[in-house]
Amino acid sequence: MNLQARKPEPARNEYTGLANAIEKLTPDIPADWRAAWHRAADAGALRLMAQHAGMDAPADALGCVRAMAEIGTACTDNGFTMGLNSHIWTVQQPIAAFGSAGQKAAWLPGLESGRKIGAYALTEEQSGSDAMALETRAQAQDGGYLLNGAKTYVGMAPDCDVALVFASTAPERKSWGVSVFLVHRDDPGFHTDDKQEKIGLTTLPMGRITLQDCWIPADRLLGAEGAGARIFQATLDWERAFILAPHVGAMARQLRECTEFATARRTFGKPIIEHQSVANRLADMSVRLETSRLMMEQVARAYDAGKPLSRLAAMTNLHVSEAFLASSTDAVRTFGGAGYLASSQAGTDLTDALGGVIYSGTSDVQRQIIARLTAQNTGKIQ
């Protein structure tokens, strides 16, 4: 048998130091999340997929998702950990994959150091799941483009320094006429509204971006004109595959805390873990954690091997988002009245988990994608 040598995989505890550094920031995040962001970046949180000059090895997605899971276990602020991970996959990676040498040199050092914050500006009021049905327009003019339109539900929008803005340069070509632009906060005509308040992930800023006769030089076109659909599909696969990696760590934290509580809490003369209903919940939480970890690491290995991601990414996103929501519900039930208090971590996890079945495409959309790609690949699925 011909066995190919495989690169040794990093131990999961290799990232404990990074996770511990971010855990120490947790109390300060709500008061000054940007300062916490800088300190997390200083610890290396935004360089997990960085490709440095002179390195032969590609960036390691498996290492990145394992690090993010460790961070999700250590840091109880799911909005902050989501923001860090989303920044890597929806802002830094598109620039790294599709940007020119000049664009990479201009933007990536600041983004990876945390001194610049990026936003992924795709969604509009009338284009959510139908992402390419854009009303934002980019008209070629005087060595650049004049952008007009509005984006909503944009993570990091209120505080971003640069936004990856999707706009139509050739509306008649539909999705093939969409392009992506690097728009700076200081560009005339670029405006952000106040933070949109959410029921969960509250420390992840979200808001609207408005573009009013915003002129962008041609050298800030990301990729070629009309490459927006390709950039969107690649980024969407990365986002769906990896954005929930911190939630895998959060599920590990939930399971540990629920097990400790169920062992210590006594009713009717015995620990509640000895009651079958409670034990069943803990068993289900354990199974969800391990299956989510396996799926996350499987899709990371596929990325590292250069394999297609769309079907596996949708499956991973669907499973992990619904697993975190189910386990968060079970955590509240296990803690009982204490879990229903506004100050409880179990309650916070539950409202944070609700977003997972919506962003990156709803669970309904993920199921449609999985079914369609399964039908297309009948006979190839093992």
Salt bridges, closest charged atoms under 4 A:
GLU9 OE2 - ARG6 NH2 3.16
GLU9 OE1 - ARG66 NH2 3.27
GLU9 OE2 - ARG301 NE 2.91
ASP28 OD2 - ARG39 NH1 3.44
ASP42 OD1 - ARG115 NH1 2.93
GLU112 OE1 - ARG47 NH1 2.83
GLU124 OE2 - LYS151 NZ 2.90
GLU125 OE2 - ARG208 NH1 3.43
ASP161 OD2 - ARG34 NH2 2.75
ASP186 OD2 - HIS184 ND1 3.77
ASP187 OD2 - ARG220 NH1 2.68
ASP193 OD2 - ARG208 NE 3.11
GLU290 OE1 - ARG293 NE 3.73
GLU297 OE2 - ARG12 NH2 3.35
GLU297 OE2 - ARG66 NE 3.02
GLU297 OE1 - ARG301 NH2 3.83
GLU322 OE1 - ARG367 NH2 2.98
ASP330 OD2 - ARG288 NH1 3.11
ASP330 OD1 - ARG333 NH1 3.62
ASP349 OD2 - ARG253 NH1 3.09
